[in-house]
Amino acid sequence: MKRFFMLATSLLLLSTSMLFSATIGAPAATVRLTKTTPIAVADLEAEVKRYQASATQSGQNPNSVDPLQVLNLLINNELFKQGAARDGVKITDDMISKTYAAQKTNIENSYGQILTDEQFTQIINTNFGSVEAYKSMISEQLMVDTYVRLKKSAELSKPVTISDTEINSFYRKNKTQFVSPETVKLSHIFIPFNDDSATDLKNKDLLDSVAKQIKNGSISFEKAVVQYSQDTQSKSKAGDIGWLTMDNTEAQAGLGDQFFDAAFTTEVGATSDLVISNTGYHILKVLAYNETKILALDEPINPNTTSTIRDYINDKLSSEKQQEIYYAAINSLVDDLRKSATVNILYKK
């Protein structure tokens, strides 16, 4: 099978038996593009065990991993190394270090927190065995990526276009995924909790009185924002704090149930009574309200962006096509290398 591996994030699972019968010490294969390199049976067995472990971890049958398929992947890897070296591809320590640092940043963004070097190392060791093994994988990926972009630049530079038919078809098949939850747009008057309980009680009584004054027309909500709110970010915008969605569990955990209940039960244009959240005292005004609904193709993904469902689908399908083109370019380069190389497979199942 003349196909290159799908990089570090993919797992090749193929359905055949796993019985080994090769002679210990004999090479499983020899590969020659610029030099003759043997692939040892021991190396093949170690790689097969790695795939089996990954299969088991992902709930797949480890016996579905075919040693001959794995051997062909090792052959393709060796051909890439020899071809890249022949054609002047060099991966420096600086390139590996920058990629390693970028991966740390990506994980930090995913976790939503800054990681110490020790914490990041622990994550790498847990998922890849060691930092050295991970950096070796990075080096291999960089070599493949650099080489395929060098040799197949024409294929990779072709523009990707997504037709309206493709977008409409995807939307019809996945329409129920594009649901906008119940949303409200809010303004508030806010005084945060204080370390002093007496001050908190005073602020609570103050906003309770202000809420009543707004309701009886003694003061406008907008004037009360300027006069009483201690939220400096929203004070200059008449208290506007934007949109809140009913399914925002993070916001609900931070603000509390009473805040959410008041936000979603107060009528549009009306103001709430005093509301106590997890952070302080509020008076809410509901500026707009949207029911739960399936979004149309040209509606914004959410009220805080102009990006539409059509934009999202176009970006998703474009990304998938680009990935298909990239892997096709890798496979095409593998085919080119195979045609120029001498490969002798000695391993027998």
N, C-alpha and C positions, 0 to 999 in steps of 0.2 A: 504494500500500500504506500504510494508515494505522496505522503501527506505529512506536513510538519506539525509539531506539537502546537496546541492552542495557548501557548504561554503559560504563566504560572497560575492563572485563575481558572483554567479549564482542566477537566479530568477526562481522560480517554477511557471509556468503559466499553469493552467489547466482549461478545459472548462466545467464549470457547473454554476448553479445559486449561488447567494450570500445571500439568504434570511435566516435570523436567527430566530429560534423559540424556542431556549433553555430557560429554566427557569432561570431568573436572580438569581444569588447567588448559584445555583447548580454547582458542578464541571462538566467540559466538559468530563473529564476522570480521572481515577486513575491509577497510575503506581507503581508497586512494583517489585524491583529486590533485594535490600537490605533493603528498607524501603518503606512504602506506602506514595506516594506523589500525591496530587490532582493537576490537571491542571484546573485552574479557567476559567469559560466562559469569564470573563473580559480579562484575559490574551490572550485567543484565539482571541477575537474580536480585541484587540490591534494589535496582530500579523497579522491578516487578513488585517487590515487597512494599516499596513506597506507594505504588499505585493501589495495591491491595489494602493498605492501611487507610488511604484516602477514601477508597470505596466503602470500607467498613464504617468509617466515620460518617459518611454521608448516607448510610443506610442501604447501600448497594451490595450486591453479592460479590465478594472479593474474587471468587472463582470465575467471574466474567471477564477478568483481565487476561488478555492474550499475550503471552511472551513474545511471539513473533511480531505483533503490532508494536509492542514496546521496543523491541530490537530495531525495528524500522525507524522509530522516533530517535533512538540513539544514533543511528546511522545518519539521519537527516541533521541532527545536531552537529555531528562531526563534519559533515559536508559544509554546513554553514560556517563553522569555525575555519576550516581550511580555505573556503572561498572568500570569506571576509578578510583573512590575513593576506591572501593573494592579491585582493583588490584594494588593499590599503586602508581597511577599516580598523581604527584604533579606539579602544575604550580606555580612558584614563581614570586614575583614582579620583581625580577631581570630579569627573562626570558621575561616578558612582556615589561619591559623598554628597553631591548636590541632589541627586535623586533620592538618596536615603533621607536627607533632611526634608525634602519635599513630602515624602511619605509620612514623616512625623507630623508635619503641618496638616496634612490631609486627615490623619487620625485625630488630631486635636480638634479640628473643625467638626469631625463626626461625633466626637465625644462631648464637644462643647466646653472643653477645659484644657488648660495648658498642662502638658505632661513633662515631668522631669526626665532627664536622660535615662535614669534607672527605671522609671515606669515604662518608658518606650522600649527599652531593652527587654524588659519582662514580657511585654506584648509580643515582641519579635521572637523571643525564645519559645514562648508558648505556641505560636503559630507556625514557626519555621525551623525550630530546633536550636538555632544559634544565629547570632548577628553575622558571623562569617558565611553561613549557608545562605542567609538572606541577601547579603551583598554579592555573593556568587551568582545568585539568581538574577539580581539587578543587572550585573555585568552581562549575563547571557541575553537578557531581554533588550538591553541597550544595543548589543551587537546585532541582534536580529533586526531591531527597528532601524538602526542606522544603515545596515546592509540592504534591507529591502527598499528603503527610501532612495538609496543610491542607485540600485539596479532597476527598480520598477517605478521610477518617478513619473513616467508618462501615464501609467495606469492610475497611480494614486492622485494625480493632479486633475483628473477629469472631474468636471463639476457634477454635483449630485442634485438632481431635481426630483421633486415629489409632485405628482399630478393631483388635480382636484379629485379625480376618481379614487385615487389611493387614500386621500384624506377622508373623503366621504365614506368609503368602505370601512375604514378603521373606526370612524365615529359610530357608524351604524352597529358594528359588531361589539363596541365597547361603551355604548351610550350610557348604560347604567353606572359606569364608573365616574362619569362627569357630573357629580351631584354637588350642588352648592348647599351647605348646611344653613340652618337658621342663623341669620346675622342681624346685628343692630349696630348703628353708628351712635356713639355716645359723646356727650360733653359732661364734665363734672366739676364740682367745687370740692376741693380736697384739703384736709388737714391731717398730716400723718400722726401716728402715735408718738407720744413723748415718753421719756424715761420716768417722768414724774406723774403719778396717778392723779394727783390733784389737777394738774394741767390738762391731762386727758379728759377728765370729767368736765372741766370748764369748756374745752373745745367741743366736746360732745353736746353740751347744753347750747353752746353758741350755734352750731350748725343745725341742731334741732329747731331752734328758734328761727334761723334763716330760712329753713325749708318751709316753715309755716308762713313766713312773710311772703315768700315767692308764690305760694299757693293762693294767698288772699289778695295778691296784687300790690302789696306794700313796697316791693322791690322787684325789679326784673332779674331774671336768672343771670343775664349778661353782666349787669352791674354788680351783682353779688359775687360773680367770679372775680372781677377786678378787686373788689373790696375784701374778700375773705379767703380766696383760694391760695394755698401755699405750694401749688404745683406750678413751678416757674415755666416748665416746658409748654403746658397747655394754656396758661393764663393769658398769653398774648393772642391766642386763637379762640377766645370766648369759651375756653374750657374743653375744646375739641380734643378727644383722645383716640379718634379713629374707630375702626370697625372691630367688633368682637363676635366670634363665631361660637355657636353652642357646643361644637365638638372640640374646642380648644381646651384640652384637659390640663395643659401646663398653666394656662391663665386661670383656670378654675381652681387649681391647687394653690396658686399664688394669691388669688383674690378672695376665695371662699365662696360658699354656696349662697350666702345672703346677697352678695354683690350680683352674682349671676341671676338669681331669682328676680331681683329688682330690675336688672337690665332688660330681661326678656318678658316682664309682665307690665312694665310701664308703657302707656300708650305713646305713640309718636307725637312729639310736640309737647308732651307733659313732663313734669318733673316728679321725682320720687320724694318720699319722706327721707329722713336720715337713714343712711345705709352704713353699716359697720362691716368693713372688709378685714382681711388679715393684716392690712398695712395701716389702716386709719379710718377716718370718717369721711363720708362722701354725701353729696347730693347729686343725683344723676338726672340728665335730660336726654331723652331719646330723640335723636335727629332723624333717623330713618330706620326702616325695618324691612327685611326680606325673608319670605318663607323659604323652606327647603324646596329645592326644585332641581330638575335635570337641566343643565346648562346647554344652550344652543351653541353651534359651532363658532359663531362670531361674538359670543359673550365673553367678558373677562373671566379669567380663571378664579379670581377673587376680587372683592371691591377695592383692594389696595394696589391693583396693577392694571395696566392697559393690555397686558399680554392675554390673548384669547385662547380658547380651546383649539382653534385652528392652528395658531402659532405653536402650541404645545405638541400637537400631533405632527405637524411638519418637522419640528425639531427632533422628535422621537424617531420618526421614520428616516429622516436624513442621517441621524447617528447610526441607525441600524444598517443602512445601505453603505455608509462609509466603512463600517466594521466588516461587512461582507466583502467589500472591495479590497480592504487591507489583507484579510485572510486569503483571498483569492490570489493576491500578489505574492504572499508568502509561499503558497502552494505552487505558483507558477515558477518562482525562483528555485524551489526545491526540485521541480521537474528539470529545469535547466541544468542544475548542478548534477543531478543523477545522470543526465545524458552525457556529461563530460567526464564522469567519474567511473572508476572500476569498483564495483561493490561485490564482495563474495560472501554470501551468507552460508555459514557452516553449521549453525545451530539447528538441531532437529528436536522436535517435541517428542 
